[in-house]
């Protein structure tokens, strides 16, 4: 999976207790067959919805806003509906010496990665800032977004001008995100000692489990409480975007 490393640094990002809270899907049954045909995943997302991520460190919830990035949200909605993120590893966690990002979004199944590698979506205009807690697609250049995402651990507003468009924000459990294991450091593609995103894409989760056993992962990601239902709390406002002078 040669495009897996999105390279915005250079070019431009309980296990048992948690498992008991979720309904295993990917690990037990294999991938949803729909993920092998990404061109057919075209359902329109609700204007606002929430996704609950149950992880090996605990639970966090993101609130998604379609008007922040419609193309990105529709892709994310379809991926979550079809369990793409179940069992996916947080393979890039950069929380030291200063908080930066948590990156994820490579399938544990090589055949899914191969199918979706070229299923890119066009960019969305950047309408907010990459502030702490916002969720944004990783990319390797214009119009290259597929499935990889990152959560901003700090204020990364400098990414706005590079075209990174936030589409959601963590509304519950940011403390869980902060605790995700980051001891391996930067990805191999960026000169670090962490996982190679390319090898992970080609070999699947077995590569992570064998070589980077401390890495945390997603047990399940589900839309809550039901598709299209109103969020329990008032929706967050888009991260304020300053007018360009």
C-alpha positions as CSV (number, residue, x, y, z in Angstrom):
1,X,0.0,0.0,0.0
2,X,2.4,2.6,-1.2
3,X,0.2,5.6,-0.6
4,X,-0.6,4.8,3.0
5,X,1.9,7.3,4.5
6,X,0.3,10.7,4.2
7,X,3.4,12.6,5.1
8,X,2.1,16.0,6.1
9,X,5.1,16.5,8.3
10,X,7.4,16.4,5.3
11,X,5.2,17.2,2.5
12,X,2.6,19.3,3.7
13,X,0.1,13.2,10.4
14,X,-8.9,-2.9,29.7
15,X,-8.4,-4.6,26.4
16,X,-10.8,-7.2,27.9
17,X,-13.0,-4.6,29.4
18,X,-13.3,-2.7,26.2
19,X,-14.0,-5.8,24.2
20,X,-16.8,-6.7,26.6
21,X,-18.5,-3.3,25.8
22,X,-18.5,-3.8,22.1
23,X,-19.9,-6.2,19.6
24,X,-16.9,-7.7,17.7
25,X,-17.3,-7.6,14.0
26,X,-14.1,-7.5,12.0
27,X,-11.9,-9.7,14.1
28,X,-14.5,-12.4,14.4
29,X,-16.2,-12.4,11.0
30,X,-13.8,-10.8,8.6
31,X,-14.4,-7.6,6.6
32,X,-17.8,-6.5,5.4
33,X,-17.9,-7.5,1.7
34,X,-19.2,-4.1,0.8
35,X,-15.7,-2.6,1.7
36,X,-14.3,-4.5,-1.4
37,X,-16.5,-2.3,-3.6
38,X,-15.9,1.3,-2.3
39,X,-17.4,2.9,-5.4
40,X,-20.8,1.6,-4.3
41,X,-20.6,3.1,-0.8
42,X,-22.4,6.3,-1.6
43,X,-25.0,6.8,1.1
44,X,-25.5,10.4,2.2
45,X,-24.7,11.0,5.9
46,X,-27.0,12.8,8.3
47,X,-26.2,16.5,8.9
48,X,-25.1,15.8,12.4
49,X,-24.4,12.4,14.1
50,X,-22.1,10.8,16.6
51,X,-19.8,7.9,16.5
52,X,-18.7,5.9,19.5
53,X,-15.2,4.5,19.4
54,X,-14.5,1.7,21.8
55,X,-10.8,1.2,22.1
56,X,-8.3,-0.9,24.1
57,X,-7.9,2.2,26.3
58,X,-11.6,3.1,26.7
59,X,-14.3,4.9,24.9
60,X,-14.4,8.3,23.1
61,X,-17.2,9.8,21.1
62,X,-16.9,12.1,18.1
63,X,-19.6,14.5,16.8
64,X,-19.6,14.7,13.0
65,X,-20.9,17.7,11.0
66,X,-21.6,17.3,7.3
67,X,-21.5,21.0,6.6
68,X,-17.9,21.1,7.7
69,X,-16.7,18.7,5.0
70,X,-19.5,17.0,3.0
71,X,-17.4,14.7,0.9
72,X,-15.3,13.6,3.8
73,X,-18.3,13.0,6.1
74,X,-20.1,10.9,3.6
75,X,-17.1,8.7,3.2
76,X,-16.6,8.4,6.9
77,X,-20.3,7.6,7.4
78,X,-20.2,4.8,4.9
79,X,-17.0,3.4,6.4
80,X,-18.3,3.3,9.9
81,X,-21.6,1.7,8.7
82,X,-19.6,-1.1,7.2
83,X,-17.3,-1.6,10.2
84,X,-14.1,-0.4,8.4
85,X,-12.5,0.9,11.5
86,X,-13.2,-2.1,13.7
87,X,-9.8,-3.6,14.9
88,X,-7.8,-0.8,13.2
89,X,-4.7,0.2,15.0
90,X,-3.7,3.7,16.2
91,X,-0.4,3.3,14.3
92,X,0.9,6.8,14.6
93,X,0.7,8.5,18.0
94,X,2.8,11.6,18.4
95,X,2.2,12.9,21.9
96,X,5.8,13.9,22.9
97,X,7.7,16.2,23.2
98,X,4.5,18.1,22.4
99,X,1.0,16.9,21.6
100,X,0.6,16.5,17.8
101,X,-1.7,13.8,16.3
102,X,-3.1,10.3,16.7
103,X,-3.5,8.7,13.3
104,X,-5.5,5.6,12.3
105,X,-7.6,4.3,9.4
106,X,-5.7,1.4,7.8
107,X,-7.8,-1.8,7.7
108,X,-6.6,-4.9,9.4
109,X,-7.4,-6.7,6.2
110,X,-4.9,-6.3,3.2
111,X,-7.6,-7.1,0.6
112,X,-9.7,-4.2,1.9
113,X,-6.7,-1.8,1.8
114,X,-6.0,-2.9,-1.8
115,X,-9.6,-2.3,-2.8
116,X,-9.8,1.1,-1.3
117,X,-6.3,2.4,-2.0
118,X,-7.3,4.2,-5.2
119,X,-10.9,5.1,-4.1
120,X,-9.9,8.7,-3.4
121,X,-12.4,11.5,-2.7
122,X,-12.0,15.2,-3.7
123,X,-11.0,17.7,-1.2
124,X,-13.4,19.8,0.9
125,X,-12.9,23.5,1.5
126,X,-11.3,24.1,4.9
127,X,-14.0,25.9,7.0
128,X,-12.5,25.5,10.4
129,X,-9.2,25.1,12.3
130,X,-7.2,21.9,13.2
131,X,-7.6,22.6,16.9
132,X,-7.2,20.1,19.7
133,X,-9.8,17.3,19.5
134,X,-10.8,17.8,15.8
135,X,-10.8,14.9,13.4
136,X,-9.4,15.3,9.9
137,X,-8.4,13.1,7.0
138,X,-4.7,12.4,6.3
139,X,-3.6,12.8,2.8
140,X,-0.6,12.8,0.5
141,X,-1.5,15.8,-1.6
142,X,-4.6,17.3,-3.2
143,X,-7.6,15.0,-3.7
144,X,-5.9,12.0,-2.2
145,X,-8.1,11.3,0.9
146,X,-9.3,7.7,1.3
147,X,-9.7,6.2,4.9
148,X,-6.9,7.5,7.1
149,X,-7.7,10.0,9.8
150,X,-6.0,11.8,12.5
151,X,-7.2,13.4,15.8
152,X,-5.4,16.6,16.6
153,X,-3.8,16.4,20.1
154,X,-2.9,20.1,20.1
155,X,-3.5,23.2,18.2
156,X,-2.3,22.4,14.6
157,X,-4.0,25.3,12.9
158,X,-0.9,25.6,10.6
159,X,-2.4,22.6,8.8
160,X,-5.4,24.6,7.6
161,X,-3.5,26.3,4.8
162,X,-2.3,22.9,3.6
163,X,-5.8,21.8,2.9
164,X,-6.5,19.6,5.9
165,X,-10.3,20.0,6.5
166,X,-11.7,19.0,10.0
167,X,-15.1,17.3,9.8
168,X,-15.7,16.2,13.4
169,X,-14.6,16.8,17.0
170,X,-14.2,14.7,20.1
171,X,-17.0,15.5,22.5
172,X,-16.4,12.8,25.1
173,X,-13.3,10.9,26.1
174,X,-10.5,13.1,25.0
175,X,-8.7,11.9,28.0
176,X,-8.8,8.4,26.5
177,X,-7.3,9.7,23.2
178,X,-4.5,11.3,25.2
179,X,-3.7,7.9,26.8
180,X,-3.2,6.0,23.5
181,X,0.2,4.4,23.4
182,X,2.8,6.6,21.6
183,X,6.1,5.0,22.8
184,X,7.1,3.8,19.3
185,X,7.2,7.4,18.0
186,X,7.1,8.4,14.3
187,X,6.3,6.1,11.4
188,X,9.1,4.4,9.6
189,X,8.2,6.4,6.4
190,X,9.0,9.5,8.3
191,X,12.3,8.3,9.6
192,X,11.1,7.0,13.0
193,X,11.0,3.7,14.8
194,X,7.2,3.3,14.6
195,X,5.3,1.1,12.2
196,X,5.5,1.3,8.5
197,X,2.1,2.3,7.2
198,X,2.9,0.6,3.9
199,X,3.7,-2.7,5.6
200,X,0.7,-2.4,7.8
201,X,-1.5,-1.9,4.7
202,X,0.0,-4.8,2.9
203,X,0.3,-7.3,5.7
204,X,-2.7,-6.3,7.9
205,X,-3.1,-6.2,11.6
206,X,-0.8,-9.2,12.1
207,X,2.1,-6.9,11.2
208,X,1.2,-4.6,14.1
209,X,0.5,-7.3,16.6
210,X,3.8,-9.0,15.9
211,X,6.1,-6.0,15.8
212,X,4.4,-3.4,17.9
213,X,2.4,-5.2,20.5
214,X,1.9,-2.2,22.8
215,X,0.0,-0.2,20.1
216,X,-3.7,0.5,21.0
217,X,-6.5,-0.3,18.6
218,X,-10.2,0.2,17.9
219,X,-12.5,-2.6,19.1
220,X,-15.5,-1.1,17.4
221,X,-16.7,2.2,15.9
222,X,-20.5,2.6,15.7
223,X,-23.0,5.3,14.9
224,X,-25.0,6.2,18.0
225,X,-27.6,6.1,19.2
226,X,-29.1,5.5,15.8
227,X,-28.5,6.7,12.3
228,X,-30.0,10.1,11.7
229,X,-31.1,10.7,15.3
230,X,-30.4,14.0,16.9
231,X,-27.4,14.3,19.2
232,X,-28.1,14.3,22.9
233,X,-26.2,17.5,23.4
234,X,-26.2,20.8,21.5
235,X,-24.0,20.3,18.4
236,X,-20.6,21.8,18.5
237,X,-19.8,24.9,16.4
238,X,-17.2,24.6,13.6
239,X,-13.7,25.6,14.8
240,X,-13.7,29.4,14.1
241,X,-12.0,30.2,10.8
242,X,-10.4,33.6,10.5
243,X,-10.9,35.5,7.3
244,X,-8.0,35.5,5.0
245,X,-6.5,38.9,4.4
